[in-house]
Amino acid sequence: MLSSNRLNQDSMDVLFKAITMNNKNVLSKLQKLDLSYNSISTIGSEHLIKLLSNPQCIIEYINLEHNNLHDVNITSIVTCITR
């Protein structure tokens, strides 16, 4: 649970690099991702799309409530999920 941690674009860059590069087992075990009440913005949503596009990703629940995301960011995330 990463909600209300003041995550911003730079934090999201570090987080997603750690998830995808350092230990591929993390990605294949991560089922829930709560990023609510942060400010992940456009850069964070781009990282999230890359993460969700990875075939090893098994995330079943994502909470992006109260983030600095625009409609286009949300649309891109939803499009990625529904593929």
Buried (B, 14 or more C-beta within 10 A) or exposed (E): EBBEBEBBBEBBBEBBEEBBEEEEEEBEEBEEBBBBBBBBBBBBBBBBBEBBEBEEBEBEEBBBEEBBBEEEBEEBBEEBEEE
